């Protein structure tokens, strides 16, 4: 059983301090001690259906539609221009002062 919401468990514990509403549920440390989630994930990863899913998803990479979409994506995405790496000649503060001096002065 999955357990009950935390707030409900707190209310039940306040009413009956001698009973644990999460006893026997996933929130019970006697049922699922710390670290058991890692073992569960390992067991799930070994399940034939999970293994089959990831095997089949590798096959998708070879599908012509996926290849075409990848090629289009590669054409659309461009790499960064290496000539623009590093610092610029002007800082934002210098840009502001230049704009102020370039503006027409009242006569």
C-alpha atoms as a printed R data frame, in Angstrom:
    type eleno elety resid chain resno      x      y       z
1   ATOM     1    CA   UNK     A     1  0.000  0.000   0.000
2   ATOM     2    CA   UNK     A     2  1.349  3.460  -0.867
3   ATOM     3    CA   UNK     A     3  0.696  5.179   2.461
4   ATOM     4    CA   UNK     A     4 -1.348  8.206   3.346
5   ATOM     5    CA   UNK     A     5 -0.587 11.899   2.830
6   ATOM     6    CA   UNK     A     6  1.841 13.340   5.374
7   ATOM     7    CA   UNK     A     7 -0.693 15.788   6.801
8   ATOM     8    CA   UNK     A     8 -3.245 13.017   7.365
9   ATOM     9    CA   UNK     A     9 -0.618 10.863   9.033
10  ATOM    10    CA   UNK     A    10  0.303 13.719  11.365
11  ATOM    11    CA   UNK     A    11 -3.363 14.224  12.314
12  ATOM    12    CA   UNK     A    12 -3.858 10.509  12.992
13  ATOM    13    CA   UNK     A    13 -0.676 10.354  15.057
14  ATOM    14    CA   UNK     A    14 -1.882 13.317  17.136
15  ATOM    15    CA   UNK     A    15 -5.202 11.534  17.812
16  ATOM    16    CA   UNK     A    16 -3.618  8.154  18.586
17  ATOM    17    CA   UNK     A    17 -0.002  8.647  19.625
18  ATOM    18    CA   UNK     A    18  0.523  4.909  20.170
19  ATOM    19    CA   UNK     A    19 -0.225  3.940  16.533
20  ATOM    20    CA   UNK     A    20  1.725  4.657  13.357
21  ATOM    21    CA   UNK     A    21 -0.549  5.314  10.339
22  ATOM    22    CA   UNK     A    22  2.365  4.600   7.987
23  ATOM    23    CA   UNK     A    23  3.050  1.169   9.438
24  ATOM    24    CA   UNK     A    24  3.506 -1.317   6.611
25  ATOM    25    CA   UNK     A    25  3.619  1.383   3.926
26  ATOM    26    CA   UNK     A    26  6.462  2.757   1.826
27  ATOM    27    CA   UNK     A    27  7.044  5.392   4.524
28  ATOM    28    CA   UNK     A    28  7.696  2.732   7.162
29  ATOM    29    CA   UNK     A    29 11.485  2.430   7.707
30  ATOM    30    CA   UNK     A    30 10.982 -1.188   8.783
31  ATOM    31    CA   UNK     A    31  9.526 -1.995   5.354
32  ATOM    32    CA   UNK     A    32 11.760  0.287   3.246
33  ATOM    33    CA   UNK     A    33 14.939  1.099   5.192
34  ATOM    34    CA   UNK     A    34 17.247  3.874   4.042
35  ATOM    35    CA   UNK     A    35 19.080  2.749   0.904
36  ATOM    36    CA   UNK     A    36 16.401  0.327  -0.233
37  ATOM    37    CA   UNK     A    37 15.425  2.738  -3.014
38  ATOM    38    CA   UNK     A    38 18.808  2.122  -4.645
39  ATOM    39    CA   UNK     A    39 18.252 -1.636  -4.569
40  ATOM    40    CA   UNK     A    40 14.757 -1.130  -5.996
41  ATOM    41    CA   UNK     A    41 16.120  0.942  -8.887
42  ATOM    42    CA   UNK     A    42 18.684 -1.772  -9.571
43  ATOM    43    CA   UNK     A    43 15.991 -4.434  -9.672
44  ATOM    44    CA   UNK     A    44 13.803 -2.307 -11.933
45  ATOM    45    CA   UNK     A    45 16.775 -1.775 -14.256
46  ATOM    46    CA   UNK     A    46 17.198 -5.539 -14.570
47  ATOM    47    CA   UNK     A    47 13.543 -6.156 -15.448
48  ATOM    48    CA   UNK     A    48 13.109 -7.623 -18.970
49  ATOM    49    CA   UNK     A    49 10.527 -5.006 -19.972
50  ATOM    50    CA   UNK     A    50 12.838 -2.145 -18.998
51  ATOM    51    CA   UNK     A    51 15.787 -3.744 -20.791
52  ATOM    52    CA   UNK     A    52 13.630 -4.302 -23.860
53  ATOM    53    CA   UNK     A    53 12.450 -0.681 -23.837
54  ATOM    54    CA   UNK     A    54 16.001  0.670 -23.907
55  ATOM    55    CA   UNK     A    55 17.042 -1.854 -26.553
56  ATOM    56    CA   UNK     A    56 14.140 -0.799 -28.754
57  ATOM    57    CA   UNK     A    57 14.854  2.904 -28.198
58  ATOM    58    CA   UNK     A    58 18.384  2.371 -29.591
59  ATOM    59    CA   UNK     A    59 16.803  1.038 -32.787
60  ATOM    60    CA   UNK     A    60 14.930  4.334 -33.172
61  ATOM    61    CA   UNK     A    61 18.236  6.122 -33.761
62  ATOM    62    CA   UNK     A    62 18.544  4.181 -37.018
63  ATOM    63    CA   UNK     A    63 15.045  5.110 -38.274
64  ATOM    64    CA   UNK     A    64 15.108  7.280 -41.421
65  ATOM    65    CA   UNK     A    65 12.779  9.913 -39.950
66  ATOM    66    CA   UNK     A    66 14.963 10.341 -36.877
67  ATOM    67    CA   UNK     A    67 18.074 10.609 -39.063
68  ATOM    68    CA   UNK     A    68 16.396 13.245 -41.250
69  ATOM    69    CA   UNK     A    69 15.310 15.277 -38.221
70  ATOM    70    CA   UNK     A    70 18.825 15.085 -36.775
71  ATOM    71    CA   UNK     A    71 20.341 16.282 -40.053
72  ATOM    72    CA   UNK     A    72 17.908 19.218 -40.168
73  ATOM    73    CA   UNK     A    73 18.691 20.068 -36.565
74  ATOM    74    CA   UNK     A    74 22.426 20.000 -37.285
75  ATOM    75    CA   UNK     A    75 21.929 22.416 -40.187
76  ATOM    76    CA   UNK     A    76 19.798 24.775 -38.099
77  ATOM    77    CA   UNK     A    77 22.031 24.789 -35.055
78  ATOM    78    CA   UNK     A    78 25.251 26.701 -35.513
79  ATOM    79    CA   UNK     A    79 28.375 26.600 -33.481
80  ATOM    80    CA   UNK     A    80 29.662 29.626 -31.653
81  ATOM    81    CA   UNK     A    81 31.873 31.929 -33.710
82  ATOM    82    CA   UNK     A    82 35.377 31.502 -32.259
83  ATOM    83    CA   UNK     A    83 36.274 35.034 -33.357
84  ATOM    84    CA   UNK     A    84 33.824 36.447 -30.817
85  ATOM    85    CA   UNK     A    85 35.257 34.633 -27.795
86  ATOM    86    CA   UNK     A    86 36.815 36.660 -25.005
87  ATOM    87    CA   UNK     A    87 36.432 40.240 -23.864
88  ATOM    88    CA   UNK     A    88 35.047 43.001 -26.016
89  ATOM    89    CA   UNK     A    89 36.775 46.305 -26.752
90  ATOM    90    CA   UNK     A    90 34.196 48.309 -24.851
91  ATOM    91    CA   UNK     A    91 32.429 47.731 -21.597
92  ATOM    92    CA   UNK     A    92 28.770 48.645 -21.038
93  ATOM    93    CA   UNK     A    93 29.887 51.741 -19.079
94  ATOM    94    CA   UNK     A    94 31.958 52.982 -22.025
95  ATOM    95    CA   UNK     A    95 28.997 52.449 -24.361
96  ATOM    96    CA   UNK     A    96 26.851 54.728 -22.195
97  ATOM    97    CA   UNK     A    97 29.439 57.488 -22.088
98  ATOM    98    CA   UNK     A    98 29.870 57.289 -25.871
99  ATOM    99    CA   UNK     A    99 26.137 57.632 -26.391
100 ATOM   100    CA   UNK     A   100 26.092 60.711 -24.154
101 ATOM   101    CA   UNK     A   101 28.924 62.421 -26.064
102 ATOM   102    CA   UNK     A   102 27.479 61.525 -29.450
103 ATOM   103    CA   UNK     A   103 24.132 63.109 -28.664
104 ATOM   104    CA   UNK     A   104 23.609 66.664 -29.929
105 ATOM   105    CA   UNK     A   105 24.283 69.354 -27.363
106 ATOM   106    CA   UNK     A   106 21.819 72.197 -26.943
107 ATOM   107    CA   UNK     A   107 23.100 75.576 -28.201
